[in-house]
Amino acid sequence: MKRKMAFADKFYPKDVYKLKSFFDTYIDKVFLEESKKNFGMILPHAGYVYSGKTVLLTLKEALSFGKPERVIIFGTNHTGFGKETFSVWERGKWETPFGDLQIDELFTKKLLEYERVSSDYSVHLYEHSIEVILPFLKYCYNDFKIVPIVYNYQNYNSTLEMVEFLRSLNLEKTLIIASSDFNHYDSHKKTLKKDELLINEILKRNTTEFFKLGQEVSACGIGPISVVVEYFQNVKLVYHTTSAEFSGDYNFTVGYAGFVLW
């Protein structure tokens, strides 16, 4: 089954030349050796005019890790669909402006052995948190396989179980991404202050505090963030901003932060 682009010309341009022009403003496309180990990123998923700079600066930082063979992306659920804790797109391809990306079907088959994971295409059809990141990755890494997972019912115990399961698979040359915007719809000053609460806990890898902060900091992907932070031992903040940097509206903002992990 092929997952068609649902948010092209809404969140990002469908035109490859417009995309390349924007991407080249922040990142140089270079030849990459194969990655020698697993690494991770936390990336935002808003419209490119707002969050694209954060994504590109983070990707630029991550290029030193090389090119992954597989990318696992944990998105968040904005649609309300989904019965199990995690929903994976099991087989087929995902469309991007730069060409299709193949699902890692051998991996998704293993993933479905975990009882909290279901194969559920309906969750993904109108969810943007994974789709909007893929053009960046396709542009930088070109040929790799993907594992799109929506984290529907986010909680600390499910995160620990998922991380334990991923570790049991002995992953190699894998990039694991958490897709999340940070605080929503406060002033620029308040959003920065709230974001810093979560950023500080991320840098300390204090995942037990993430879900408590979810009551105060309205980051939509606390669960995905907790997975990558729990999986990796090291984390670095690359860039933090709000939509006000690009919209000029300092009263009603969304926060964006990019991290690399290894």
MOBELGI-V330149 format. One line per field, one symbol per residue. burial: I if it has 9 or more other C-alpha atoms within 8 Angstrom, else O. Layout:
burial->???
This chain:
burial->OOIOIOIIOOIIIIOIOIIOOOIIOIIOOOOOOIIOOIIIIIIIIIIIOIIIIIIIIIOIIIIOIIIIIIIIIIIIIOOOOIOIIIIIIIIIIIIIOOOOIIIIIOOIIOOIOOOOIIIIIOIIOOIIIIIIIIIIIIIOIOOIIIIIIIIIOIOIOIIIOIIOIIIOOOOOIIIIIIIIIIIIOIIIOOIIOIIOIIIOIIIOIIIOOIIOIIOOIIIIIIIIIIIIIIOIOOIOIIIIIIIIOOOOOIOIIIIIIIIIII
